[in-house]
Amino acid sequence: MFIQIPSGTPNPGDSNQLDFSNPFDLIVFIILPICIAIFYFIWRRNNKKG
């Protein structure tokens, strides 16, 4: 089984947990999806009126 895993490439087992003390992780995984959802619902509501 270990023969099939290439060395030097990212593997699924190499991933770490999210660190929310890191500002990048906080923005990308929490703030950005919330902003996208809010802007989507505002955009959809404005398109129904027009």
CHARMM internal coordinates of N, CA and C (Angstrom, degrees):
IC EDIT
DIST 1 N 1 CA 1.4451
DIST 1 CA 1 C 1.5237
ANGL 1 N 1 CA 1 C 110.19
DIST 1 C 2 N 1.3083
ANGL 1 CA 1 C 2 N 118.30
DIHE 1 N 1 CA 1 C 2 N -38.22
DIST 2 N 2 CA 1.4660
ANGL 1 C 2 N 2 CA 120.86
DIHE 1 CA 1 C 2 N 2 CA -178.74
DIST 2 CA 2 C 1.5216
ANGL 2 N 2 CA 2 C 111.91
DIHE 1 C 2 N 2 CA 2 C -70.90
DIST 2 C 3 N 1.3038
ANGL 2 CA 2 C 3 N 117.19
DIHE 2 N 2 CA 2 C 3 N -18.75
DIST 3 N 3 CA 1.4663
ANGL 2 C 3 N 3 CA 120.31
DIHE 2 CA 2 C 3 N 3 CA 179.96
DIST 3 CA 3 C 1.5243
ANGL 3 N 3 CA 3 C 110.26
DIHE 2 C 3 N 3 CA 3 C -69.19
DIST 3 C 4 N 1.3303
ANGL 3 CA 3 C 4 N 118.08
DIHE 3 N 3 CA 3 C 4 N -29.99
DIST 4 N 4 CA 1.4506
ANGL 3 C 4 N 4 CA 121.90
DIHE 3 CA 3 C 4 N 4 CA -176.88
DIST 4 CA 4 C 1.5254
ANGL 4 N 4 CA 4 C 113.49
DIHE 3 C 4 N 4 CA 4 C -77.29
DIST 4 C 5 N 1.3187
ANGL 4 CA 4 C 5 N 118.83
DIHE 4 N 4 CA 4 C 5 N -19.95
DIST 5 N 5 CA 1.4651
ANGL 4 C 5 N 5 CA 121.71
DIHE 4 CA 4 C 5 N 5 CA -178.21
DIST 5 CA 5 C 1.5255
ANGL 5 N 5 CA 5 C 108.85
DIHE 4 C 5 N 5 CA 5 C -84.41
DIST 5 C 6 N 1.3448
ANGL 5 CA 5 C 6 N 117.92
DIHE 5 N 5 CA 5 C 6 N 114.36
DIST 6 N 6 CA 1.4654
ANGL 5 C 6 N 6 CA 120.07
DIHE 5 CA 5 C 6 N 6 CA 179.63
DIST 6 CA 6 C 1.5247
ANGL 6 N 6 CA 6 C 110.83
DIHE 5 C 6 N 6 CA 6 C -70.98
DIST 6 C 7 N 1.3112
ANGL 6 CA 6 C 7 N 115.98
DIHE 6 N 6 CA 6 C 7 N 142.90
DIST 7 N 7 CA 1.4604
ANGL 6 C 7 N 7 CA 119.66
DIHE 6 CA 6 C 7 N 7 CA 179.11
DIST 7 CA 7 C 1.5215
ANGL 7 N 7 CA 7 C 109.71
DIHE 6 C 7 N 7 CA 7 C -84.77
DIST 7 C 8 N 1.3278
ANGL 7 CA 7 C 8 N 116.08
DIHE 7 N 7 CA 7 C 8 N 147.73
DIST 8 N 8 CA 1.4519
ANGL 7 C 8 N 8 CA 121.11
DIHE 7 CA 7 C 8 N 8 CA 177.67
DIST 8 CA 8 C 1.5116
ANGL 8 N 8 CA 8 C 114.62
DIHE 7 C 8 N 8 CA 8 C 84.24
DIST 8 C 9 N 1.3153
ANGL 8 CA 8 C 9 N 118.82
DIHE 8 N 8 CA 8 C 9 N 5.60
DIST 9 N 9 CA 1.4584
ANGL 8 C 9 N 9 CA 122.18
DIHE 8 CA 8 C 9 N 9 CA 177.31
DIST 9 CA 9 C 1.5217
ANGL 9 N 9 CA 9 C 109.12
DIHE 8 C 9 N 9 CA 9 C -117.31
DIST 9 C 10 N 1.3454
ANGL 9 CA 9 C 10 N 118.13
DIHE 9 N 9 CA 9 C 10 N 152.07
DIST 10 N 10 CA 1.4635
ANGL 9 C 10 N 10 CA 119.36
DIHE 9 CA 9 C 10 N 10 CA 177.87
DIST 10 CA 10 C 1.5235
ANGL 10 N 10 CA 10 C 111.10
DIHE 9 C 10 N 10 CA 10 C -68.57
DIST 10 C 11 N 1.2983
ANGL 10 CA 10 C 11 N 116.36
DIHE 10 N 10 CA 10 C 11 N 132.09
DIST 11 N 11 CA 1.4561
ANGL 10 C 11 N 11 CA 122.62
DIHE 10 CA 10 C 11 N 11 CA -179.58
DIST 11 CA 11 C 1.5240
ANGL 11 N 11 CA 11 C 109.45
DIHE 10 C 11 N 11 CA 11 C -116.15
DIST 11 C 12 N 1.3318
ANGL 11 CA 11 C 12 N 118.98
DIHE 11 N 11 CA 11 C 12 N 155.81
DIST 12 N 12 CA 1.4702
ANGL 11 C 12 N 12 CA 120.32
DIHE 11 CA 11 C 12 N 12 CA -179.61
DIST 12 CA 12 C 1.5272
ANGL 12 N 12 CA 12 C 113.31
DIHE 11 C 12 N 12 CA 12 C -59.83
DIST 12 C 13 N 1.2970
ANGL 12 CA 12 C 13 N 118.08
DIHE 12 N 12 CA 12 C 13 N -30.59
DIST 13 N 13 CA 1.4565
ANGL 12 C 13 N 13 CA 120.59
DIHE 12 CA 12 C 13 N 13 CA -179.76
DIST 13 CA 13 C 1.5206
ANGL 13 N 13 CA 13 C 114.07
DIHE 12 C 13 N 13 CA 13 C -76.06
DIST 13 C 14 N 1.3338
ANGL 13 CA 13 C 14 N 117.51
DIHE 13 N 13 CA 13 C 14 N -9.10
DIST 14 N 14 CA 1.4624
ANGL 13 C 14 N 14 CA 121.45
DIHE 13 CA 13 C 14 N 14 CA -178.15
DIST 14 CA 14 C 1.5262
ANGL 14 N 14 CA 14 C 113.25
DIHE 13 C 14 N 14 CA 14 C -87.73
DIST 14 C 15 N 1.3350
ANGL 14 CA 14 C 15 N 118.51
DIHE 14 N 14 CA 14 C 15 N -5.90
DIST 15 N 15 CA 1.4627
ANGL 14 C 15 N 15 CA 120.35
DIHE 14 CA 14 C 15 N 15 CA -174.59
DIST 15 CA 15 C 1.5263
ANGL 15 N 15 CA 15 C 110.45
DIHE 14 C 15 N 15 CA 15 C -73.60
DIST 15 C 16 N 1.3240
ANGL 15 CA 15 C 16 N 114.93
DIHE 15 N 15 CA 15 C 16 N 147.06
DIST 16 N 16 CA 1.4557
ANGL 15 C 16 N 16 CA 122.46
DIHE 15 CA 15 C 16 N 16 CA 178.97
DIST 16 CA 16 C 1.5170
ANGL 16 N 16 CA 16 C 109.54
DIHE 15 C 16 N 16 CA 16 C -106.04
DIST 16 C 17 N 1.3270
ANGL 16 CA 16 C 17 N 116.47
DIHE 16 N 16 CA 16 C 17 N 169.07
DIST 17 N 17 CA 1.4530
ANGL 16 C 17 N 17 CA 120.74
DIHE 16 CA 16 C 17 N 17 CA 174.98
DIST 17 CA 17 C 1.5221
ANGL 17 N 17 CA 17 C 109.56
DIHE 16 C 17 N 17 CA 17 C -73.61
DIST 17 C 18 N 1.3310
ANGL 17 CA 17 C 18 N 116.06
DIHE 17 N 17 CA 17 C 18 N 159.35
DIST 18 N 18 CA 1.4543
ANGL 17 C 18 N 18 CA 120.32
DIHE 17 CA 17 C 18 N 18 CA 178.20
DIST 18 CA 18 C 1.5184
ANGL 18 N 18 CA 18 C 109.82
DIHE 17 C 18 N 18 CA 18 C -70.54
DIST 18 C 19 N 1.3216
ANGL 18 CA 18 C 19 N 115.18
DIHE 18 N 18 CA 18 C 19 N 138.86
DIST 19 N 19 CA 1.4562
ANGL 18 C 19 N 19 CA 121.66
DIHE 18 CA 18 C 19 N 19 CA 178.44
DIST 19 CA 19 C 1.5232
ANGL 19 N 19 CA 19 C 107.44
DIHE 18 C 19 N 19 CA 19 C -111.01
DIST 19 C 20 N 1.3366
ANGL 19 CA 19 C 20 N 117.06
DIHE 19 N 19 CA 19 C 20 N 101.18
DIST 20 N 20 CA 1.4548
ANGL 19 C 20 N 20 CA 120.30
DIHE 19 CA 19 C 20 N 20 CA -175.75
DIST 20 CA 20 C 1.5168
ANGL 20 N 20 CA 20 C 113.00
DIHE 19 C 20 N 20 CA 20 C -77.78
DIST 20 C 21 N 1.3148
ANGL 20 CA 20 C 21 N 118.46
DIHE 20 N 20 CA 20 C 21 N -1.76
DIST 21 N 21 CA 1.4572
ANGL 20 C 21 N 21 CA 119.72
DIHE 20 CA 20 C 21 N 21 CA 171.91
DIST 21 CA 21 C 1.5285
ANGL 21 N 21 CA 21 C 109.94
DIHE 20 C 21 N 21 CA 21 C -81.44
DIST 21 C 22 N 1.3391
ANGL 21 CA 21 C 22 N 116.45
DIHE 21 N 21 CA 21 C 22 N -14.47
DIST 22 N 22 CA 1.4606
ANGL 21 C 22 N 22 CA 121.62
DIHE 21 CA 21 C 22 N 22 CA 175.09
DIST 22 CA 22 C 1.5327
ANGL 22 N 22 CA 22 C 107.93
DIHE 21 C 22 N 22 CA 22 C -83.08
DIST 22 C 23 N 1.3378
ANGL 22 CA 22 C 23 N 118.75
DIHE 22 N 22 CA 22 C 23 N 121.94
DIST 23 N 23 CA 1.4724
ANGL 22 C 23 N 23 CA 120.34
DIHE 22 CA 22 C 23 N 23 CA -176.95
DIST 23 CA 23 C 1.5250
ANGL 23 N 23 CA 23 C 113.52
DIHE 22 C 23 N 23 CA 23 C -59.90
DIST 23 C 24 N 1.3218
ANGL 23 CA 23 C 24 N 118.78
DIHE 23 N 23 CA 23 C 24 N -34.43
DIST 24 N 24 CA 1.4590
ANGL 23 C 24 N 24 CA 121.29
DIHE 23 CA 23 C 24 N 24 CA -179.94
DIST 24 CA 24 C 1.5230
ANGL 24 N 24 CA 24 C 111.04
DIHE 23 C 24 N 24 CA 24 C -62.74
DIST 24 C 25 N 1.3327
ANGL 24 CA 24 C 25 N 117.40
DIHE 24 N 24 CA 24 C 25 N -46.81
DIST 25 N 25 CA 1.4581
ANGL 24 C 25 N 25 CA 121.32
DIHE 24 CA 24 C 25 N 25 CA 179.12
DIST 25 CA 25 C 1.5242
ANGL 25 N 25 CA 25 C 111.03
DIHE 24 C 25 N 25 CA 25 C -62.97
DIST 25 C 26 N 1.3162
ANGL 25 CA 25 C 26 N 117.06
DIHE 25 N 25 CA 25 C 26 N -39.95
DIST 26 N 26 CA 1.4548
ANGL 25 C 26 N 26 CA 121.61
DIHE 25 CA 25 C 26 N 26 CA -179.79
DIST 26 CA 26 C 1.5238
ANGL 26 N 26 CA 26 C 110.76
DIHE 25 C 26 N 26 CA 26 C -63.89
DIST 26 C 27 N 1.3280
ANGL 26 CA 26 C 27 N 117.41
DIHE 26 N 26 CA 26 C 27 N -45.19
DIST 27 N 27 CA 1.4633
ANGL 26 C 27 N 27 CA 121.15
DIHE 26 CA 26 C 27 N 27 CA -179.17
DIST 27 CA 27 C 1.5222
ANGL 27 N 27 CA 27 C 111.28
DIHE 26 C 27 N 27 CA 27 C -68.01
DIST 27 C 28 N 1.3329
ANGL 27 CA 27 C 28 N 117.51
DIHE 27 N 27 CA 27 C 28 N -47.22
DIST 28 N 28 CA 1.4599
ANGL 27 C 28 N 28 CA 120.78
DIHE 27 CA 27 C 28 N 28 CA -173.96
DIST 28 CA 28 C 1.5252
ANGL 28 N 28 CA 28 C 112.46
DIHE 27 C 28 N 28 CA 28 C -70.92
DIST 28 C 29 N 1.3111
ANGL 28 CA 28 C 29 N 118.90
DIHE 28 N 28 CA 28 C 29 N -38.74
DIST 29 N 29 CA 1.4588
ANGL 28 C 29 N 29 CA 120.88
DIHE 28 CA 28 C 29 N 29 CA -172.05
DIST 29 CA 29 C 1.5264
ANGL 29 N 29 CA 29 C 114.38
DIHE 28 C 29 N 29 CA 29 C -100.12
DIST 29 C 30 N 1.3324
ANGL 29 CA 29 C 30 N 119.37
DIHE 29 N 29 CA 29 C 30 N -12.85
DIST 30 N 30 CA 1.4636
ANGL 29 C 30 N 30 CA 121.06
DIHE 29 CA 29 C 30 N 30 CA -179.36
DIST 30 CA 30 C 1.5308
ANGL 30 N 30 CA 30 C 111.09
DIHE 29 C 30 N 30 CA 30 C -120.61
DIST 30 C 31 N 1.3180
ANGL 30 CA 30 C 31 N 117.30
DIHE 30 N 30 CA 30 C 31 N -59.70
DIST 31 N 31 CA 1.4648
ANGL 30 C 31 N 31 CA 121.13
DIHE 30 CA 30 C 31 N 31 CA -171.51
DIST 31 CA 31 C 1.5254
ANGL 31 N 31 CA 31 C 111.66
DIHE 30 C 31 N 31 CA 31 C -72.05
DIST 31 C 32 N 1.3154
ANGL 31 CA 31 C 32 N 118.84
DIHE 31 N 31 CA 31 C 32 N -45.51
DIST 32 N 32 CA 1.4641
ANGL 31 C 32 N 32 CA 122.41
DIHE 31 CA 31 C 32 N 32 CA -177.41
DIST 32 CA 32 C 1.5354
ANGL 32 N 32 CA 32 C 112.45
DIHE 31 C 32 N 32 CA 32 C -62.84
DIST 32 C 33 N 1.3332
ANGL 32 CA 32 C 33 N 120.78
DIHE 32 N 32 CA 32 C 33 N -46.75
DIST 33 N 33 CA 1.4807
ANGL 32 C 33 N 33 CA 118.99
DIHE 32 CA 32 C 33 N 33 CA 177.33
DIST 33 CA 33 C 1.5281
ANGL 33 N 33 CA 33 C 113.10
DIHE 32 C 33 N 33 CA 33 C -62.48
DIST 33 C 34 N 1.3302
ANGL 33 CA 33 C 34 N 117.69
DIHE 33 N 33 CA 33 C 34 N -36.54
DIST 34 N 34 CA 1.4617
ANGL 33 C 34 N 34 CA 120.21
DIHE 33 CA 33 C 34 N 34 CA 178.10
DIST 34 CA 34 C 1.5264
ANGL 34 N 34 CA 34 C 110.32
DIHE 33 C 34 N 34 CA 34 C -65.41
DIST 34 C 35 N 1.3315
ANGL 34 CA 34 C 35 N 117.27
DIHE 34 N 34 CA 34 C 35 N -43.20
DIST 35 N 35 CA 1.4702
ANGL 34 C 35 N 35 CA 120.91
DIHE 34 CA 34 C 35 N 35 CA 178.40
DIST 35 CA 35 C 1.5203
ANGL 35 N 35 CA 35 C 111.35
DIHE 34 C 35 N 35 CA 35 C -64.03
DIST 35 C 36 N 1.3157
ANGL 35 CA 35 C 36 N 117.86
DIHE 35 N 35 CA 35 C 36 N -40.61
DIST 36 N 36 CA 1.4688
ANGL 35 C 36 N 36 CA 121.19
DIHE 35 CA 35 C 36 N 36 CA 178.74
DIST 36 CA 36 C 1.5263
ANGL 36 N 36 CA 36 C 110.01
DIHE 35 C 36 N 36 CA 36 C -63.04
DIST 36 C 37 N 1.3217
ANGL 36 CA 36 C 37 N 117.85
DIHE 36 N 36 CA 36 C 37 N -42.90
DIST 37 N 37 CA 1.4623
ANGL 36 C 37 N 37 CA 120.87
DIHE 36 CA 36 C 37 N 37 CA 179.80
DIST 37 CA 37 C 1.5241
ANGL 37 N 37 CA 37 C 110.70
DIHE 36 C 37 N 37 CA 37 C -64.60
DIST 37 C 38 N 1.3217
ANGL 37 CA 37 C 38 N 118.05
DIHE 37 N 37 CA 37 C 38 N -43.61
DIST 38 N 38 CA 1.4661
ANGL 37 C 38 N 38 CA 121.38
DIHE 37 CA 37 C 38 N 38 CA 179.70
DIST 38 CA 38 C 1.5235
ANGL 38 N 38 CA 38 C 110.69
DIHE 37 C 38 N 38 CA 38 C -62.93
DIST 38 C 39 N 1.3325
ANGL 38 CA 38 C 39 N 117.55
DIHE 38 N 38 CA 38 C 39 N -47.11
DIST 39 N 39 CA 1.4621
ANGL 38 C 39 N 39 CA 120.46
DIHE 38 CA 38 C 39 N 39 CA -179.99
DIST 39 CA 39 C 1.5292
ANGL 39 N 39 CA 39 C 111.49
DIHE 38 C 39 N 39 CA 39 C -65.56
DIST 39 C 40 N 1.3247
ANGL 39 CA 39 C 40 N 118.67
DIHE 39 N 39 CA 39 C 40 N -32.99
DIST 40 N 40 CA 1.4588
ANGL 39 C 40 N 40 CA 121.56
DIHE 39 CA 39 C 40 N 40 CA 177.94
DIST 40 CA 40 C 1.5232
ANGL 40 N 40 CA 40 C 110.42
DIHE 39 C 40 N 40 CA 40 C -64.68
DIST 40 C 41 N 1.3400
ANGL 40 CA 40 C 41 N 116.98
DIHE 40 N 40 CA 40 C 41 N -46.46
DIST 41 N 41 CA 1.4577
ANGL 40 C 41 N 41 CA 119.33
DIHE 40 CA 40 C 41 N 41 CA -178.99
DIST 41 CA 41 C 1.5234
ANGL 41 N 41 CA 41 C 111.41
DIHE 40 C 41 N 41 CA 41 C -67.35
DIST 41 C 42 N 1.3227
ANGL 41 CA 41 C 42 N 118.56
DIHE 41 N 41 CA 41 C 42 N -36.53
DIST 42 N 42 CA 1.4690
ANGL 41 C 42 N 42 CA 121.44
DIHE 41 CA 41 C 42 N 42 CA 175.81
DIST 42 CA 42 C 1.5204
ANGL 42 N 42 CA 42 C 110.05
DIHE 41 C 42 N 42 CA 42 C -65.03
DIST 42 C 43 N 1.3172
ANGL 42 CA 42 C 43 N 117.57
DIHE 42 N 42 CA 42 C 43 N -43.73
DIST 43 N 43 CA 1.4649
ANGL 42 C 43 N 43 CA 121.75
DIHE 42 CA 42 C 43 N 43 CA 179.92
DIST 43 CA 43 C 1.5281
ANGL 43 N 43 CA 43 C 111.05
DIHE 42 C 43 N 43 CA 43 C -64.06
DIST 43 C 44 N 1.3301
ANGL 43 CA 43 C 44 N 116.52
DIHE 43 N 43 CA 43 C 44 N -41.43
DIST 44 N 44 CA 1.4593
ANGL 43 C 44 N 44 CA 120.45
DIHE 43 CA 43 C 44 N 44 CA -179.09
DIST 44 CA 44 C 1.5245
ANGL 44 N 44 CA 44 C 111.27
DIHE 43 C 44 N 44 CA 44 C -67.41
DIST 44 C 45 N 1.3438
ANGL 44 CA 44 C 45 N 117.12
DIHE 44 N 44 CA 44 C 45 N -38.65
DIST 45 N 45 CA 1.4590
ANGL 44 C 45 N 45 CA 120.66
DIHE 44 CA 44 C 45 N 45 CA 178.72
DIST 45 CA 45 C 1.5308
ANGL 45 N 45 CA 45 C 110.37
DIHE 44 C 45 N 45 CA 45 C -66.57
DIST 45 C 46 N 1.3487
ANGL 45 CA 45 C 46 N 117.90
DIHE 45 N 45 CA 45 C 46 N -39.01
DIST 46 N 46 CA 1.4548
ANGL 45 C 46 N 46 CA 120.89
DIHE 45 CA 45 C 46 N 46 CA 179.36
DIST 46 CA 46 C 1.5221
ANGL 46 N 46 CA 46 C 111.54
DIHE 45 C 46 N 46 CA 46 C -69.63
DIST 46 C 47 N 1.3150
ANGL 46 CA 46 C 47 N 119.49
DIHE 46 N 46 CA 46 C 47 N -32.23
DIST 47 N 47 CA 1.4593
ANGL 46 C 47 N 47 CA 121.76
DIHE 46 CA 46 C 47 N 47 CA 178.19
DIST 47 CA 47 C 1.5224
ANGL 47 N 47 CA 47 C 112.26
DIHE 46 C 47 N 47 CA 47 C -71.35
DIST 47 C 48 N 1.3281
ANGL 47 CA 47 C 48 N 118.34
DIHE 47 N 47 CA 47 C 48 N -31.37
DIST 48 N 48 CA 1.4614
ANGL 47 C 48 N 48 CA 120.74
DIHE 47 CA 47 C 48 N 48 CA 178.59
DIST 48 CA 48 C 1.5183
ANGL 48 N 48 CA 48 C 111.16
DIHE 47 C 48 N 48 CA 48 C -70.19
DIST 48 C 49 N 1.3329
ANGL 48 CA 48 C 49 N 117.94
DIHE 48 N 48 CA 48 C 49 N -30.77
DIST 49 N 49 CA 1.4712
ANGL 48 C 49 N 49 CA 121.31
DIHE 48 CA 48 C 49 N 49 CA -179.53
DIST 49 CA 49 C 1.5305
ANGL 49 N 49 CA 49 C 110.94
DIHE 48 C 49 N 49 CA 49 C -71.92
DIST 49 C 50 N 1.3174
ANGL 49 CA 49 C 50 N 116.92
DIHE 49 N 49 CA 49 C 50 N -32.99
DIST 50 N 50 CA 1.4559
ANGL 49 C 50 N 50 CA 120.66
DIHE 49 CA 49 C 50 N 50 CA -173.23
DIST 50 CA 50 C 1.4296
ANGL 50 N 50 CA 50 C 116.09
DIHE 49 C 50 N 50 CA 50 C -89.70
END
COOR INIT
IC SEED 1 N 1 CA 1 C
IC BUILD
